[in-house]
Amino acid sequence: MHRNTVLDAVRQPLSLTLRRAESADLPAALALLAEAAAWLNDRGVRQWPVGGFPASRIEPLIAAGTLYVLEAGSVNESVNESDKAAGLGDLDAGLDAGLEAGLGGAHRDGVGGPAIVATMALDGFADPEFWTADDRPETAYYVHKLCTSRACAGLGLGRTLLDWATLRALADGMAWLRLDCAKTNAGLQGYYRSLGFRHVRTVDLPHRASGALFQRPATLTAGYVEAPTAPVAPGHPAGARVIDLTVDLAAEAADAASDRDLVLTR
């Protein structure tokens, strides 16, 4: 029996929903990926093409049901004085400013309406240029197109999505969660290491910017945290409530994880 899973329930100034992307989400997803690609390229990281990805690269992921989006619901209507004191009003203002600049704005449903703030593809596709038969590619799930809105930087959304992906891999009987990233992006590689990923090797192909391969075991404890471990930046709430609406995790895995809520940290 399937059920929804609350990934974070520590403090809830911002409500986020994780769900499978639909065809109507394509413009917002493309805009978010393009913004992330521009941010990377501005910093000399050439992992993603300038201008982002063409629709033809993202549409098949949506059709296959392997692209997920994290959606921020309406927050303006629920801001009270205590929320303002906690910085919620500032967060929503920042989110709106980012959306007005093209950050997923195609999905904004009026003032304070829902907006896509993160994307992630999760599937069994092992890039044959990177992963070999010796890696037993069939034993892992692979993360692609992971990005978060710059307006939500510091909320730990990437970490939460990776923790959810690990739980999904575990529920489906996989041994590993794997990903690849830019060969020259030492900062991103260090980020993945901090989340429990191990560097497998770097495949240096002249026509590929990516090639640093990482994996972590699909276990309940891999990368999970019990409480915030760092102070939150001024103007940001202390956490966010992420609700999983994909409703397709094995019930036993969800039950096993019910006492280990995922906590957003910086």
WORADA-V195853 format. One record per residue. N is the residue number from 1. RES is the residue in one small letter. SS is DSSP state (H for helix, E for strand, L for the rest). PSI is psi as a letter, one per 20 degrees, with the letter a starting at -180 (* if undefined). NEAR is the number of other ideal C-beta (glycine too) atoms within 12 Angstrom. Layout:
N:RES:SS:PSI:NEAR
N:RES:SS:PSI:NEAR
This chain:
1:m:L:p:11
2:h:L:r:17
3:r:L:r:20
4:n:L:q:20
5:t:E:p:35
6:v:E:o:27
7:l:L:h:43
8:d:L:p:41
9:a:L:k:22
10:v:L:f:25
11:r:L:q:26
12:q:L:l:26
13:p:L:i:34
14:l:L:p:44
15:s:E:p:32
16:l:E:q:45
17:t:E:p:31
18:l:E:p:43
19:r:E:r:30
20:r:E:q:29
21:a:L:q:39
22:e:L:r:22
23:s:H:h:18
24:a:H:i:17
25:d:H:i:33
26:l:H:g:30
27:p:H:g:27
28:a:H:g:38
29:a:H:g:43
30:l:H:g:36
31:a:H:g:36
32:l:H:g:49
33:l:H:h:44
34:a:H:h:33
35:e:H:g:38
36:a:H:g:41
37:a:H:g:28
38:a:H:g:23
39:w:H:g:27
40:l:H:g:29
41:n:H:h:21
42:d:H:h:14
43:r:L:j:18
44:g:L:j:15
45:v:L:o:26
46:r:L:k:21
47:q:L:g:34
48:w:L:q:33
49:p:L:q:19
50:v:L:p:20
51:g:L:i:17
52:g:L:a:29
53:f:L:q:30
54:p:L:q:16
55:a:H:h:20
56:s:H:i:12
57:r:H:h:23
58:i:H:h:32
59:e:H:g:21
60:p:H:h:22
61:l:H:g:33
62:i:H:g:29
63:a:H:h:17
64:a:H:i:18
65:g:L:k:18
66:t:L:i:29
67:l:E:p:41
68:y:E:q:42
69:v:E:q:47
70:l:E:o:49
71:e:E:p:41
72:a:E:p:47
73:g:L:a:32
74:s:L:p:23
75:v:L:h:38
76:n:H:h:25
77:e:H:h:16
78:s:H:j:20
79:v:L:p:23
80:n:L:a:14
81:e:H:h:9
82:s:H:h:14
83:d:H:g:24
84:k:H:h:20
85:a:H:h:15
86:a:H:i:26
87:g:L:j:28
88:l:H:g:35
89:g:H:h:27
90:d:H:h:25
91:l:H:g:38
92:d:H:h:37
93:a:H:g:22
94:g:H:h:32
95:l:H:g:43
96:d:H:g:28
97:a:H:g:20
98:g:H:h:30
99:l:H:h:34
100:e:H:h:18
101:a:L:j:21
102:g:L:j:26
103:l:L:m:38
104:g:L:j:44
105:g:H:h:30
106:a:H:i:24
107:h:H:i:32
108:r:L:p:34
109:d:L:m:20
110:g:L:a:14
111:v:L:p:18
112:g:L:j:22
113:g:L:a:24
114:p:L:q:30
115:a:E:q:44
116:i:E:p:47
117:v:E:i:49
118:a:E:q:47
119:t:E:q:45
120:m:E:p:43
121:a:E:p:34
122:l:E:o:41
123:d:E:a:29
124:g:L:j:26
125:f:L:o:25
126:a:L:o:29
127:d:L:o:24
128:p:L:i:14
129:e:L:i:18
130:f:L:g:30
131:w:L:p:28
132:t:L:r:15
133:a:H:h:10
134:d:H:h:10
135:d:H:i:23
136:r:L:m:16
137:p:H:h:26
138:e:H:i:18
139:t:H:j:23
140:a:E:q:37
141:y:E:q:36
142:y:E:p:36
143:v:E:p:42
144:h:E:r:36
145:k:E:k:37
146:l:E:o:37
147:c:E:q:43
148:t:E:q:38
149:s:L:p:43
150:r:H:h:27
151:a:H:i:38
152:c:H:j:43
153:a:L:p:26
154:g:L:i:29
155:l:L:i:43
156:g:L:k:40
157:l:H:h:42
158:g:H:g:35
159:r:H:g:39
160:t:H:g:43
161:l:H:h:43
162:l:H:h:40
163:d:H:g:42
164:w:H:g:47
165:a:H:h:44
166:t:H:g:43
167:l:H:h:41
168:r:H:g:38
169:a:H:g:36
170:l:H:g:33
171:a:H:h:31
172:d:L:j:25
173:g:L:j:17
174:m:L:q:32
175:a:L:h:22
176:w:E:q:35
177:l:E:p:41
178:r:E:q:42
179:l:E:r:45
180:d:E:q:38
181:c:E:r:38
182:a:E:p:30
183:k:L:h:26
184:t:L:j:21
185:n:L:n:26
186:a:H:h:18
187:g:H:g:18
188:l:H:h:32
189:q:H:h:28
190:g:H:h:15
191:y:H:g:25
192:y:H:h:33
193:r:H:h:20
194:s:H:i:23
195:l:L:j:32
196:g:L:j:25
197:f:L:q:33
198:r:E:p:22
199:h:E:o:24
200:v:E:g:28
201:r:E:r:19
202:t:E:p:22
203:v:L:o:24
204:d:L:n:17
205:l:L:p:16
206:p:L:h:9
207:h:L:j:10
208:r:L:p:23
209:a:L:h:27
210:s:E:r:30
211:g:E:i:29
212:a:E:o:35
213:l:E:p:35
214:f:E:q:39
215:q:E:q:39
216:r:E:q:34
217:p:E:q:24
218:a:L:n:35
219:t:L:r:23
220:l:L:h:24
221:t:L:i:19
222:a:L:o:31
223:g:L:i:38
224:y:L:q:33
225:v:L:q:28
226:e:L:h:15
227:a:L:q:17
228:p:L:p:24
229:t:L:j:15
230:a:L:q:19
231:p:L:q:11
232:v:L:q:29
233:a:L:q:19
234:p:L:p:14
235:g:L:i:24
236:h:L:q:34
237:p:L:r:40
238:a:L:i:32
239:g:L:a:37
240:a:L:q:47
241:r:E:o:32
242:v:E:p:42
243:i:E:p:29
244:d:E:o:37
245:l:L:j:27
246:t:L:h:32
247:v:L:l:20
248:d:L:j:26
249:l:L:q:31
250:a:L:p:22
251:a:H:h:17
252:e:H:h:18
253:a:H:h:28
254:a:H:g:29
255:d:H:g:18
256:a:H:h:19
257:a:H:i:30
258:s:L:h:20
259:d:L:j:12
260:r:L:m:28
261:d:L:p:30
262:l:L:p:43
263:v:L:p:32
264:l:L:p:42
265:t:L:r:32
266:r:L:*:27
